[in-house]
C-alpha cells in the first residue's frame, strides 16, 4: 500500500538515522534503520537502493536479493538496480541468472561499460558460455581499445572456452566419436594456441584416426611449445613409425632420451612401454577391447608390469569380473607393495566376493483372483575366483478361485517347496556361463525338475548378447532362475553404479511382478523346453537397441513364440533418465483348453493368446543417493492394437544400505492392461527382502 505522509516522514527519520550510523561505521545498526525506512515507505527506490547495496557490501547477497529484484521489477531500465542484481546473482553462484538480467538490461543500455563488463564476467565463469564472453569483451574493446583489464578478461574467457572444448573432445573420444573429438580439440587449440597439452591430445586423436602425418605435425608443435613435453616425444616417434619412416623415429627417440634417459617408453617405441601408453589412452576413450588386448601384450613381455596389471584390474572390476580383477590387483600389489590404488582395489574386490545371504518375500495377485505368495532364501559364495555358486530354498503358495461364468472349474490351491542350485563361471571378462538346476515338490501334485544353461558375451563396450536353454514348469511363466526364486542380485555392488542403464526394471524383475494366472499349470503338470536369445547395441552414444525372443514347445502339444524389441534414449546418465519404446509379440499355436479336451468356454490352463501384440512407451529413472540409497522408477503406457484405451504400468524400487554389510530391498508394481474385447486385466505385486554380506 502507498505510504501516507506520516509514513514517509517516519521513513525519512529512520533513513537519516541509518546514514548517520553508517558514517560512524555502525553498519549493522544502519542496516536495521534502513530496513525500517523501507518498510514504512516500500516504494521509495532511493532508500531501497541504499539498503540493497549496503547489504551487498556487507557480503549479505541473500538479504540483498529481494530488494534488487523488486527494484528491477519496478524500474527495469535502472542501471544501478540491474548491475546490483547481476552482482548479487554472481555472488550467490548463479551466473546464468545474472546473464539473463544483464541481457535484459542491455536492451536499455546497449553500450554501458559496467553492464558489458559484468556480462563478460558472468559468461566467462562457465566453460559452456565462455566463448560468448569473448564476444562481449570484444565489444568493450571497441569502446576503449587496449584496456588492460578487458584484454585480461578476454584472455581468461578464452582459456575457459578452450578447456571446455578440450573436455568435450575427451568425451567424444570416450564415445568413439573421433571426428567430433578432432573438431573439439581444434577449437581448444585455436582458443589457446600456447597449450602443448591440447596439441598432444590432438596428436593422439589423429594417430587413432589413421592420420600419422598430421599427428606428427601436432606433436612437433607441442615440442616446440614445450621442449620437455615427455609424452609428445613418444607420440611423435609412434606417428613417424606408423608413417613408415624408421630413420626419423630413431632421431625422435634419441632426442627424447637425451632429456629423459630413464624413459623406457622411448627406449622401445614398438615394445611394451609404448603399447602400455596406447592401452591407457584406449581405456580412457572407452575402447575396452582394444585396451585389454594391449595390456595383455605388455604382460606377455613383462608379466609383473604394475601399470598393465592395474589397467586390467580396473577393466575387469568395471565389468563385474571380480576374480580376474582380484588376480591382477594381487600381482600389482606384489610388485609395488605401496601402490595405493592396488591396495584399495584389492580391498574393494575382496569385499564384493564375500559370501552373501539373501532372504525376501512377496505377494502377487491379479484381477482374475490368482494369488501367489512366497518366501525365498539364498546363499551365494565363490568356490574359485572364476566360479560362483548359489544355493537356495523357497516356499510358494498358489491359489485361485473357481468361477463358472468364466469357465473356471478346475482351479486348486497348491504349495511348493523348491531347492535351486546355480553355478556362474566367468573364465574371462567378456564371457559368462551359467548352469542351474532346481527340484520342486508340489505335495499331492507331485514333483518336478527345472534346468537352465546360458551364456552371455560382451562383444564390445557397447554391445552384448546372451543365448539360453531352459526346461521348466509353466507356473514359472517366464522361465527358471528369474524370480521369485533362483535370482540373486548384488545390492552392494549396485549402489555404486546404475543397474538399469541397459535393461529395464520390469525386464529384470518380470517373473516377480507377473504370474501364470492359473493353478492348472501345476495340476496338469505342464512343462516346456525353451530356447531364447537377447542382445543389445549402443547406437550413437545415447541410443540403445535391444532385441529378444524365444521359442518354447510345451508338453501338451502347444508352442509359444515371442519376439520383442526396445529402443531406449539416454537423456541423462547421472541420475539415470531414459525414455523407451517397446514392441512385444506373443503367440501360441492352439488354445490350451482345446488341447486338454475341456468343454467349450473353459478357462485356459495358462495365458495362451494366439497373436498378442503390445506397444509401450515409457520412462525409467534411477538415482543413487549418498552411497546408501537407490531409487528406481518405471512408468509405461501400454497399447494393444484394437483396444479402446491404453493401459498403464508403474514400478517402484527403493534399496537402502542399512549398514556396510546389510541391505534392504523393496519393490512395488501395478499393471492395468486393456484388451481388444474391452476387458481390463490388473496385476499388483509387492516384495521386500534383506541381503547380508559376511
C-alpha positions as CSV (number, residue, x, y, z in Angstrom):
1,X,0.0,0.0,0.0
2,X,1.3,3.6,-0.7
3,X,2.8,5.2,2.3
4,X,1.0,8.2,3.8
5,X,2.6,11.5,4.8
6,X,3.2,10.2,8.3
7,X,4.8,7.0,7.0
8,X,7.1,8.9,4.6
9,X,8.1,11.3,7.4
10,X,8.9,8.3,9.7
11,X,10.8,6.6,6.9
12,X,12.9,9.7,6.4
13,X,13.8,9.8,10.1
14,X,14.9,6.1,10.1
15,X,16.8,6.7,6.8
16,X,18.6,9.7,8.2
17,X,19.5,7.8,11.4
18,X,20.8,5.0,9.2
19,X,23.0,7.4,7.2
20,X,24.4,8.8,10.5
21,X,25.2,5.4,11.8
22,X,26.8,4.3,8.6
23,X,29.1,7.4,8.7
24,X,30.1,6.3,12.2
25,X,30.9,2.8,11.0
26,X,28.0,1.2,12.8
27,X,26.9,-0.8,9.6
28,X,24.7,-3.4,11.3
29,X,22.7,-0.7,13.1
30,X,22.5,1.3,9.9
31,X,21.0,-1.7,8.1
32,X,18.3,-2.0,10.8
33,X,17.3,1.7,10.4
34,X,17.3,1.5,6.6
35,X,15.2,-1.6,6.7
36,X,12.7,0.2,8.9
37,X,12.6,3.1,6.5
38,X,11.9,0.8,3.6
39,X,9.1,-1.0,5.4
40,X,7.4,2.4,6.1
41,X,7.9,3.6,2.5
42,X,8.3,0.5,0.4
43,X,8.0,2.4,-2.9
44,X,11.0,4.7,-2.2
45,X,13.5,3.4,-4.7
46,X,16.4,5.5,-3.3
47,X,16.0,4.1,0.2
48,X,15.7,0.6,-1.1
49,X,18.7,1.0,-3.3
50,X,20.8,2.3,-0.4
51,X,19.8,-0.7,1.7
52,X,20.4,-3.3,-1.1
53,X,23.9,-2.0,-1.9
54,X,24.8,-1.8,1.8
55,X,23.8,-5.4,2.3
56,X,25.8,-6.4,-0.7
57,X,28.8,-4.6,0.5
58,X,28.5,-6.4,3.8
59,X,28.5,-9.8,2.0
60,X,24.9,-10.5,2.5
61,X,23.7,-11.3,-1.0
62,X,20.8,-13.4,0.2
63,X,19.3,-10.5,2.1
64,X,20.1,-8.0,-0.8
65,X,18.5,-10.2,-3.5
66,X,14.7,-9.5,-2.9
67,X,15.4,-5.7,-2.8
68,X,17.3,-5.7,-6.1
69,X,14.7,-8.0,-7.7
70,X,11.9,-5.5,-6.6
71,X,13.9,-2.5,-7.9
72,X,14.4,-4.1,-11.3
73,X,10.8,-5.1,-11.4
74,X,9.7,-1.6,-10.6
75,X,12.3,0.2,-12.7
76,X,13.6,-2.2,-15.4
77,X,15.8,0.4,-17.0
78,X,17.6,1.4,-13.8
79,X,21.3,0.7,-14.5
80,X,22.2,0.6,-10.8
81,X,19.5,-1.9,-9.9
82,X,20.4,-4.1,-12.9
83,X,24.1,-4.2,-12.0
84,X,23.3,-4.8,-8.4
85,X,21.0,-7.7,-9.1
86,X,23.6,-9.2,-11.5
87,X,26.4,-8.9,-8.9
88,X,24.1,-10.5,-6.3
89,X,23.3,-13.5,-8.5
90,X,27.0,-13.9,-9.2
91,X,27.9,-13.8,-5.5
92,X,25.2,-16.4,-4.9
93,X,26.8,-18.7,-7.5
94,X,24.1,-18.2,-10.1
95,X,25.9,-16.6,-13.1
96,X,23.3,-17.9,-15.6
97,X,20.7,-15.8,-13.9
98,X,23.0,-12.8,-13.9
99,X,23.4,-13.2,-17.7
100,X,19.6,-13.1,-18.2
101,X,19.3,-9.9,-16.1
102,X,22.2,-8.3,-18.0
103,X,20.9,-9.1,-21.4
104,X,17.6,-7.5,-20.5
105,X,19.4,-4.5,-19.1
106,X,21.5,-4.0,-22.2
107,X,18.3,-3.6,-24.2
108,X,18.1,-0.2,-22.4
109,X,21.8,0.4,-22.2
110,X,23.4,-1.4,-25.1
111,X,26.9,0.2,-24.7
112,X,27.0,0.5,-20.9
113,X,30.6,-0.4,-19.9
114,X,29.6,-1.7,-16.5
115,X,26.9,-4.0,-17.7
116,X,29.1,-5.3,-20.5
117,X,31.9,-5.9,-18.0
118,X,29.6,-7.8,-15.7
119,X,28.1,-9.8,-18.5
120,X,31.6,-10.8,-19.7
121,X,32.5,-11.9,-16.2
122,X,29.3,-13.9,-15.7
123,X,29.6,-15.7,-19.1
124,X,33.3,-16.4,-18.5
125,X,32.6,-18.1,-15.2
126,X,31.2,-21.2,-17.1
127,X,33.1,-23.1,-19.7
128,X,29.9,-23.6,-21.8
129,X,29.4,-19.8,-22.2
130,X,33.0,-18.6,-22.1
131,X,33.1,-18.3,-25.9
132,X,30.2,-15.9,-25.8
133,X,32.1,-13.9,-23.1
134,X,34.9,-13.3,-25.6
135,X,32.4,-11.6,-27.9
136,X,31.3,-9.3,-25.0
137,X,34.9,-8.3,-24.3
138,X,35.4,-7.6,-28.0
139,X,32.5,-5.1,-27.7
140,X,34.2,-3.5,-24.7
141,X,37.5,-3.3,-26.6
142,X,35.7,-1.4,-29.4
143,X,34.6,1.2,-26.9
144,X,38.1,1.5,-25.4
145,X,40.8,-0.4,-27.3
146,X,43.7,-1.8,-25.5
147,X,42.3,-1.5,-22.0
148,X,44.4,-4.0,-19.9
149,X,41.5,-5.2,-17.7
150,X,39.4,-6.1,-20.6
151,X,42.2,-7.7,-22.5
152,X,42.9,-9.9,-19.4
153,X,39.2,-10.7,-19.1
154,X,39.1,-11.8,-22.7
155,X,42.1,-14.0,-22.2
156,X,40.6,-15.6,-19.2
157,X,37.4,-16.3,-21.1
158,X,39.4,-17.8,-24.0
159,X,41.2,-20.2,-21.6
160,X,37.9,-21.2,-20.1
161,X,36.4,-21.8,-23.5
162,X,39.5,-23.8,-24.6
163,X,39.3,-26.0,-21.5
164,X,35.6,-26.6,-22.2
165,X,36.3,-27.7,-25.8
166,X,39.2,-29.9,-24.6
167,X,36.9,-31.7,-22.2
168,X,34.3,-32.1,-24.9
169,X,37.0,-33.6,-27.1
170,X,37.8,-36.2,-24.4
171,X,34.1,-37.0,-24.0
172,X,33.7,-37.6,-27.7
173,X,36.8,-39.9,-27.8
174,X,35.3,-41.9,-24.9
175,X,32.2,-42.5,-27.1
176,X,34.3,-43.3,-30.2
177,X,33.3,-40.1,-32.0
178,X,36.7,-39.3,-33.5
179,X,35.6,-36.6,-36.0
180,X,33.8,-34.7,-33.3
181,X,36.7,-35.1,-31.0
182,X,39.1,-33.7,-33.6
183,X,36.9,-30.7,-34.1
184,X,36.7,-30.0,-30.4
185,X,40.5,-30.3,-29.9
186,X,40.9,-27.9,-32.9
187,X,38.7,-25.3,-31.2
188,X,40.7,-25.7,-28.0
189,X,44.0,-25.1,-29.8
190,X,42.5,-22.0,-31.6
191,X,41.4,-20.5,-28.3
192,X,44.6,-21.4,-26.5
193,X,47.3,-21.9,-29.1
194,X,50.1,-21.9,-26.5
195,X,49.0,-25.1,-24.8
196,X,51.2,-28.1,-25.6
197,X,48.8,-30.4,-23.8
198,X,46.0,-29.7,-26.2
199,X,48.2,-30.3,-29.2
200,X,49.4,-33.6,-27.7
201,X,45.9,-34.9,-27.2
202,X,45.1,-33.7,-30.7
203,X,48.0,-35.7,-32.0
204,X,46.9,-38.9,-30.2
205,X,43.4,-38.5,-31.7
206,X,44.8,-38.0,-35.2
207,X,47.0,-41.1,-34.7
208,X,44.0,-43.1,-33.7
209,X,42.2,-41.8,-36.8
210,X,44.8,-43.1,-39.1
211,X,46.5,-39.7,-39.9
212,X,50.1,-40.2,-38.8
213,X,51.5,-37.3,-40.8
214,X,49.1,-34.8,-39.3
215,X,49.7,-36.4,-35.9
216,X,53.4,-35.9,-36.3
217,X,52.9,-32.2,-37.1
218,X,50.8,-31.8,-33.9
219,X,53.4,-33.5,-31.7
220,X,56.2,-31.4,-33.3
221,X,54.3,-28.2,-32.4
222,X,53.8,-29.4,-28.9
223,X,57.5,-30.0,-28.5
224,X,58.2,-26.5,-30.0
225,X,55.9,-25.0,-27.3
226,X,57.4,-27.2,-24.5
227,X,60.7,-28.9,-25.4
228,X,60.3,-31.0,-22.2
229,X,56.9,-32.4,-23.1
230,X,57.8,-36.0,-22.5
231,X,54.7,-37.7,-23.9
232,X,54.9,-35.6,-27.1
233,X,58.3,-37.3,-28.0
234,X,56.6,-40.7,-27.6
235,X,53.7,-39.6,-29.8
236,X,55.9,-38.2,-32.4
237,X,58.0,-41.3,-32.5
238,X,54.9,-43.5,-32.9
239,X,53.5,-41.3,-35.6
240,X,56.7,-41.4,-37.6
241,X,56.9,-45.2,-37.2
242,X,53.4,-45.6,-38.5
243,X,54.2,-43.3,-41.4
244,X,56.9,-45.8,-42.3
245,X,59.9,-43.5,-41.5
246,X,62.2,-45.5,-39.1
247,X,65.1,-43.1,-39.6
248,X,63.0,-40.1,-38.2
249,X,61.6,-42.4,-35.5
250,X,65.2,-43.1,-34.4
251,X,66.1,-39.4,-34.3
252,X,63.0,-38.5,-32.2
253,X,63.6,-41.2,-29.6
254,X,67.2,-40.2,-29.4
255,X,66.2,-36.5,-28.8
256,X,63.8,-37.6,-26.1
257,X,66.2,-39.9,-24.4
258,X,68.8,-37.1,-24.1
259,X,66.2,-35.3,-22.0
260,X,64.7,-38.3,-20.3
261,X,67.3,-41.1,-20.2
262,X,65.2,-43.3,-18.0
263,X,62.1,-43.2,-20.2
264,X,61.6,-46.9,-21.1
265,X,58.8,-45.9,-23.5
266,X,61.2,-44.1,-25.7
267,X,63.7,-46.9,-25.5
268,X,61.3,-49.2,-27.3
269,X,58.5,-47.4,-29.1
270,X,57.1,-50.6,-30.5
271,X,57.7,-52.5,-27.3
272,X,55.8,-53.0,-24.2
273,X,56.1,-49.4,-22.8
274,X,54.7,-47.8,-25.9
275,X,51.9,-50.3,-26.1
276,X,51.1,-49.6,-22.5
277,X,50.8,-45.9,-23.2
278,X,48.4,-46.6,-26.0
279,X,46.4,-49.1,-23.8
280,X,45.8,-46.3,-21.3
281,X,44.6,-44.0,-24.0
282,X,42.3,-46.6,-25.3
283,X,40.9,-47.3,-21.9
284,X,40.3,-43.6,-21.3
285,X,38.5,-43.4,-24.6
286,X,36.2,-46.3,-23.6
287,X,37.7,-48.7,-26.2
288,X,37.8,-51.6,-23.7
289,X,38.5,-54.5,-26.0
290,X,41.5,-52.7,-27.6
291,X,42.8,-51.6,-24.2
292,X,42.5,-55.2,-22.9
293,X,44.4,-56.6,-25.9
294,X,47.2,-54.0,-25.5
295,X,47.5,-54.6,-21.7
296,X,47.8,-58.3,-22.3
297,X,50.5,-57.7,-25.0
298,X,52.5,-55.8,-22.4
299,X,52.1,-58.7,-19.8
300,X,53.3,-61.2,-22.3
301,X,56.6,-59.4,-22.4
302,X,56.6,-58.3,-18.7
303,X,54.2,-60.4,-16.6
304,X,54.8,-58.3,-13.4
305,X,54.2,-54.9,-15.0
306,X,52.3,-52.9,-12.4
307,X,50.6,-50.5,-14.8
308,X,49.4,-53.2,-17.1
309,X,48.0,-55.3,-14.2
310,X,46.3,-52.2,-12.8
311,X,44.8,-51.5,-16.1
312,X,43.4,-55.0,-16.5
313,X,42.2,-54.9,-12.9
314,X,40.2,-51.7,-13.5
315,X,38.8,-53.1,-16.6
316,X,37.6,-56.3,-15.1
317,X,36.2,-54.7,-12.0
318,X,34.1,-52.3,-14.1
319,X,32.6,-55.4,-15.8
320,X,32.0,-57.4,-12.6
321,X,34.7,-59.9,-13.4
322,X,35.8,-59.9,-9.8
323,X,38.0,-63.0,-9.9
324,X,40.1,-61.6,-12.8
325,X,40.3,-58.2,-11.1
326,X,41.4,-59.7,-7.9
327,X,44.2,-61.6,-9.6
328,X,45.6,-58.5,-11.3
329,X,45.3,-56.3,-8.2
330,X,47.3,-59.0,-6.3
331,X,50.0,-59.0,-9.0
332,X,50.3,-55.3,-9.0
333,X,50.5,-55.1,-5.2
334,X,53.1,-57.8,-5.1
335,X,55.3,-55.8,-7.4
336,X,54.5,-52.4,-5.8
337,X,53.5,-53.0,-2.2
338,X,53.0,-49.3,-1.5
339,X,50.7,-48.7,-4.5
340,X,47.5,-47.2,-3.0
341,X,45.3,-47.9,-6.0
342,X,46.2,-51.6,-6.0
343,X,45.6,-51.9,-2.2
344,X,42.3,-50.1,-2.4
345,X,41.2,-52.0,-5.4
346,X,42.1,-55.4,-3.8
347,X,40.2,-54.4,-0.7
348,X,37.1,-53.5,-2.7
349,X,37.0,-56.6,-4.9
350,X,37.6,-58.8,-1.8
351,X,34.5,-57.3,-0.2
352,X,32.5,-57.8,-3.3
353,X,33.5,-61.5,-3.4
354,X,32.4,-62.2,0.2
355,X,29.6,-64.8,0.8
356,X,26.1,-63.3,0.8
357,X,22.9,-64.4,2.4
358,X,19.6,-63.0,1.0
359,X,16.0,-63.6,2.1
360,X,12.9,-62.0,0.6
361,X,9.2,-62.5,0.2
362,X,6.3,-61.1,-1.6
363,X,2.7,-61.3,-2.8
364,X,1.2,-61.1,-6.3
365,X,-2.4,-61.0,-7.1
366,X,-4.5,-60.2,-10.2
367,X,-8.0,-59.3,-11.2
368,X,-8.7,-63.0,-12.1
369,X,-8.3,-63.9,-8.4
370,X,-4.9,-65.6,-9.0
371,X,-2.7,-65.1,-5.9
372,X,0.9,-66.1,-5.4
373,X,2.8,-65.6,-2.1
374,X,6.4,-66.7,-1.5
375,X,9.4,-66.5,0.7
376,X,12.9,-67.3,-0.6
377,X,16.4,-67.5,0.9
378,X,19.7,-68.0,-0.9
379,X,23.3,-68.3,-0.1
380,X,26.0,-67.2,-2.6
381,X,29.7,-67.9,-2.4
382,X,32.7,-68.0,-4.7
383,X,34.2,-71.5,-5.0
384,X,37.1,-70.2,-7.1
385,X,37.9,-66.7,-8.3
386,X,36.0,-67.5,-11.5
387,X,33.3,-69.8,-10.2
388,X,30.4,-68.7,-8.0
389,X,27.7,-71.0,-6.6
390,X,24.2,-70.0,-5.3
391,X,22.1,-72.4,-3.2
392,X,18.5,-71.5,-2.2
393,X,15.3,-72.7,-0.7
394,X,11.9,-71.3,-1.4
395,X,8.3,-71.9,-0.3
396,X,5.5,-70.7,-2.7
397,X,1.7,-70.8,-2.3
398,X,-0.7,-70.5,-5.3
399,X,-4.4,-70.0,-5.0
400,X,-7.2,-69.2,-7.5
401,X,-10.9,-69.2,-7.1
402,X,-13.3,-71.0,-9.5
403,X,-15.8,-69.1,-11.5
404,X,-18.4,-70.9,-13.5
405,X,-19.3,-67.8,-15.5
406,X,-15.8,-67.7,-16.8
407,X,-15.5,-71.4,-17.4
408,X,-13.1,-71.8,-14.5
409,X,-14.0,-75.0,-12.7
410,X,-10.6,-76.8,-12.2
411,X,-8.6,-74.4,-10.1
412,X,-7.0,-75.7,-6.9
413,X,-4.7,-74.4,-4.2
414,X,-1.1,-75.6,-4.3
415,X,2.0,-75.1,-2.4
416,X,5.6,-75.7,-3.5
417,X,8.9,-76.3,-1.9
418,X,11.9,-75.6,-4.2
419,X,15.6,-76.1,-3.9
420,X,17.7,-74.4,-6.7
421,X,21.4,-74.6,-7.3
422,X,23.1,-72.3,-9.8
423,X,26.7,-72.1,-11.0
424,X,28.2,-69.0,-12.7
425,X,31.5,-69.3,-14.4
426,X,33.4,-66.4,-15.8
427,X,36.7,-67.6,-17.4
428,X,37.4,-64.1,-18.7
429,X,35.9,-60.6,-18.7
430,X,33.7,-60.9,-21.8
431,X,32.1,-64.3,-21.2
432,X,29.7,-65.5,-18.5
433,X,28.4,-69.1,-18.4
434,X,25.6,-70.3,-16.2
435,X,24.3,-73.7,-15.3
436,X,21.4,-74.2,-12.9
437,X,19.0,-76.9,-11.7
438,X,16.1,-77.0,-9.3
439,X,13.9,-79.6,-7.6
440,X,10.3,-78.8,-6.8
441,X,7.9,-80.6,-4.6
442,X,4.2,-79.7,-5.0
443,X,2.9,-82.2,-2.4
444,X,-0.1,-84.1,-3.7
445,X,0.5,-82.7,-7.2
446,X,3.9,-84.4,-7.5
447,X,7.5,-83.4,-8.0
448,X,9.4,-81.9,-11.0
449,X,12.8,-80.6,-12.0
450,X,14.0,-77.5,-13.8
451,X,17.2,-76.7,-15.5
452,X,18.8,-73.8,-17.3
453,X,22.1,-73.2,-19.3
454,X,23.1,-69.9,-20.7
455,X,25.9,-67.7,-21.9
456,X,26.4,-64.0,-22.1
457,X,29.1,-62.5,-24.3
458,X,30.2,-58.8,-24.1
459,X,31.2,-58.3,-27.7
460,X,32.3,-54.7,-27.3
461,X,31.9,-52.0,-24.7
462,X,28.6,-51.0,-26.4
463,X,27.1,-54.4,-27.4
464,X,26.5,-57.9,-26.0
465,X,24.2,-60.8,-26.4
466,X,23.0,-63.9,-24.5
467,X,21.7,-67.4,-25.5
468,X,19.9,-69.8,-23.2
469,X,18.2,-73.1,-23.0
470,X,15.7,-74.0,-20.2
471,X,13.3,-76.7,-19.1
472,X,10.8,-75.7,-16.5
473,X,7.2,-75.8,-15.2
474,X,4.9,-73.3,-16.9
475,X,3.8,-72.0,-13.5
476,X,7.1,-70.1,-13.8
477,X,5.8,-68.5,-17.0
478,X,9.0,-66.6,-17.9
479,X,11.4,-69.3,-17.1
480,X,13.5,-70.6,-14.1
481,X,16.0,-68.7,-12.1
482,X,14.3,-65.4,-12.9
483,X,12.4,-64.9,-9.7
484,X,10.7,-65.1,-7.4
485,X,13.1,-67.9,-6.7
486,X,16.6,-68.6,-8.0
487,X,17.7,-65.0,-8.6
488,X,20.4,-63.3,-6.6
489,X,21.0,-59.6,-7.2
490,X,24.1,-57.9,-5.5
491,X,22.8,-54.8,-3.8
492,X,26.3,-53.8,-2.5
493,X,27.9,-53.6,-6.0
494,X,24.8,-51.9,-7.5
495,X,24.9,-49.0,-5.0
496,X,28.0,-47.6,-6.9
497,X,26.5,-47.8,-10.4
498,X,23.3,-47.7,-12.3
499,X,21.7,-51.1,-12.6
500,X,19.2,-50.2,-15.3
501,X,21.5,-48.5,-17.9
502,X,20.8,-51.2,-20.5
503,X,17.9,-53.3,-19.1
504,X,14.7,-52.0,-17.6
505,X,13.3,-52.7,-14.1
506,X,10.3,-54.6,-15.4
507,X,12.6,-56.7,-17.6
508,X,14.9,-57.7,-14.7
509,X,12.0,-58.5,-12.4
510,X,9.5,-59.9,-14.8
511,X,8.9,-63.1,-13.0
512,X,8.5,-61.3,-9.7
513,X,5.8,-59.0,-11.0
514,X,3.8,-61.3,-13.3
515,X,2.2,-64.6,-12.7
516,X,0.8,-67.6,-14.7
517,X,-2.8,-66.7,-13.7
518,X,-3.9,-70.3,-13.3
519,X,-3.0,-73.2,-11.0
520,X,-4.0,-75.7,-13.7
521,X,-0.4,-75.3,-15.0
522,X,0.6,-77.2,-11.8
523,X,-2.2,-79.7,-11.5
524,X,-1.9,-80.7,-15.2
525,X,2.0,-80.9,-15.0
526,X,2.6,-78.6,-17.9
527,X,6.2,-78.0,-18.8
528,X,8.3,-76.7,-21.6
529,X,11.6,-76.6,-23.3
530,X,12.7,-73.1,-24.2
531,X,15.4,-71.6,-26.4
532,X,15.9,-67.8,-26.0
533,X,18.1,-65.0,-27.1
534,X,18.7,-61.4,-26.1
535,X,21.1,-58.8,-27.4
536,X,21.7,-55.1,-27.3
537,X,23.7,-52.5,-29.2
538,X,24.5,-48.9,-28.1
539,X,24.0,-46.6,-31.2
540,X,25.1,-43.0,-31.4
541,X,26.3,-43.0,-27.8
542,X,22.8,-42.4,-26.3
543,X,20.6,-44.7,-28.3
544,X,20.3,-48.4,-27.2
545,X,18.6,-51.0,-29.4
546,X,17.8,-54.4,-27.9
547,X,16.2,-57.5,-29.4
548,X,14.8,-60.6,-27.6
549,X,12.8,-63.6,-28.3
550,X,12.2,-67.3,-27.6
551,X,10.6,-70.5,-28.9
552,X,9.0,-72.8,-26.3
553,X,7.4,-76.2,-27.2
554,X,5.0,-77.3,-24.4
555,X,4.4,-80.9,-23.3
556,X,0.7,-80.5,-24.0
557,X,1.4,-80.0,-27.7
558,X,1.4,-76.2,-27.8
559,X,4.2,-74.0,-29.0
560,X,4.8,-70.5,-27.6
561,X,6.7,-67.9,-29.7
562,X,7.7,-64.4,-28.6
563,X,9.6,-61.6,-30.1
564,X,10.3,-58.1,-28.9
565,X,12.4,-55.0,-29.4
566,X,13.1,-52.0,-27.3
567,X,14.6,-48.6,-28.3
568,X,16.0,-46.5,-25.5
569,X,17.2,-42.9,-25.4
570,X,19.5,-42.0,-22.6
571,X,18.5,-38.5,-21.7
572,X,20.8,-38.4,-18.5
573,X,23.4,-40.7,-17.1
574,X,23.6,-39.3,-13.6
575,X,20.9,-39.6,-12.4
576,X,19.8,-42.1,-15.0
577,X,16.9,-41.0,-17.1
578,X,15.9,-42.8,-20.2
579,X,12.9,-42.9,-22.5
580,X,11.9,-46.0,-24.3
581,X,9.6,-47.6,-26.8
582,X,9.0,-51.4,-26.9
583,X,7.1,-53.7,-29.1
584,X,6.2,-57.2,-27.9
585,X,4.7,-60.2,-29.7
586,X,3.5,-63.4,-28.0
587,X,1.7,-66.2,-29.8
588,X,0.6,-69.8,-29.4
589,X,-0.4,-72.4,-32.0
590,X,-3.5,-73.6,-30.2
591,X,-5.8,-72.9,-27.2
592,X,-4.7,-74.8,-24.1
593,X,-8.3,-75.7,-23.1
594,X,-8.7,-77.4,-26.5
595,X,-5.5,-79.4,-26.1
596,X,-6.8,-80.6,-22.7
597,X,-10.1,-81.6,-24.2
598,X,-12.1,-79.3,-22.0
599,X,-15.7,-78.2,-22.8
600,X,-16.1,-75.1,-25.0
601,X,-15.9,-71.9,-22.9
602,X,-13.4,-73.4,-20.4
603,X,-10.8,-71.1,-19.0
604,X,-7.2,-71.6,-20.3
605,X,-4.6,-73.5,-18.3
606,X,-2.2,-70.7,-18.8
607,X,-2.1,-67.4,-20.7
608,X,-2.3,-68.6,-24.3
609,X,-3.1,-65.7,-26.8
610,X,-2.9,-66.8,-30.4
611,X,-1.3,-63.5,-31.5
612,X,-0.9,-60.9,-28.8
613,X,0.8,-57.6,-29.8
614,X,1.6,-54.7,-27.5
615,X,3.3,-51.3,-27.9
616,X,4.6,-49.4,-24.9
617,X,6.1,-46.0,-24.3
618,X,7.8,-45.4,-21.0
619,X,10.4,-43.7,-18.9
620,X,12.9,-45.1,-16.4
621,X,14.5,-43.1,-13.7
622,X,17.3,-44.3,-11.3
623,X,19.2,-42.3,-8.7
624,X,21.8,-43.4,-6.2
625,X,21.7,-41.1,-3.1
626,X,24.5,-40.7,-0.5
627,X,26.1,-44.0,-1.5
628,X,23.4,-45.7,0.6
629,X,20.1,-45.4,-1.2
630,X,18.9,-46.5,-4.7
631,X,15.7,-45.2,-6.1
632,X,14.3,-46.7,-9.3
633,X,11.0,-45.9,-11.1
634,X,9.5,-47.0,-14.3
635,X,6.2,-45.9,-15.8
636,X,4.8,-47.2,-19.1
637,X,1.8,-46.5,-21.3
638,X,0.6,-49.8,-22.9
639,X,-1.4,-50.2,-26.0
640,X,-2.8,-53.3,-27.5
641,X,-3.9,-52.8,-31.2
642,X,-7.6,-52.8,-31.3
643,X,-8.1,-52.0,-27.7
644,X,-10.4,-49.0,-26.9
645,X,-8.0,-47.4,-24.4
646,X,-4.3,-47.7,-23.4
647,X,-3.2,-49.4,-20.2
648,X,-0.6,-48.4,-17.7
649,X,2.3,-49.9,-15.8
650,X,4.1,-48.5,-12.8
651,X,7.2,-49.9,-11.0
652,X,8.9,-48.5,-7.9
653,X,12.0,-49.9,-6.2
654,X,13.8,-48.5,-3.1
655,X,17.0,-50.1,-1.9
656,X,18.8,-49.0,1.3
657,X,22.2,-49.9,2.8
658,X,21.3,-50.2,6.5
659,X,24.9,-50.9,7.3
660,X,28.0,-51.6,5.3
661,X,27.0,-55.3,5.2
662,X,23.2,-55.2,5.4
663,X,20.9,-54.0,2.6
664,X,17.1,-53.7,2.3
665,X,15.3,-54.0,-1.0
666,X,11.6,-53.1,-1.5
667,X,9.6,-53.1,-4.7
668,X,6.0,-52.4,-5.8
669,X,4.3,-52.9,-9.1
670,X,0.9,-52.2,-10.7
671,X,-0.4,-53.1,-14.2
672,X,-3.6,-52.3,-15.9
673,X,-3.9,-53.9,-19.4
674,X,-6.9,-53.3,-21.7
675,X,-7.6,-55.9,-24.3
676,X,-9.4,-55.7,-27.7
677,X,-12.6,-57.0,-26.1
678,X,-12.6,-54.0,-23.7
679,X,-11.8,-56.2,-20.6
680,X,-9.3,-54.8,-18.1
681,X,-6.7,-57.1,-16.6
682,X,-4.9,-55.9,-13.5
683,X,-1.9,-57.2,-11.5
684,X,-0.5,-56.0,-8.2
685,X,2.8,-57.1,-6.7
686,X,4.9,-56.2,-3.7
687,X,8.3,-57.6,-2.5
688,X,10.7,-56.9,0.3
689,X,13.9,-58.5,1.4
690,X,17.3,-58.3,3.2
691,X,20.8,-59.0,1.9
692,X,23.7,-59.7,4.3
693,X,27.4,-59.7,3.3
694,X,29.7,-61.7,5.5
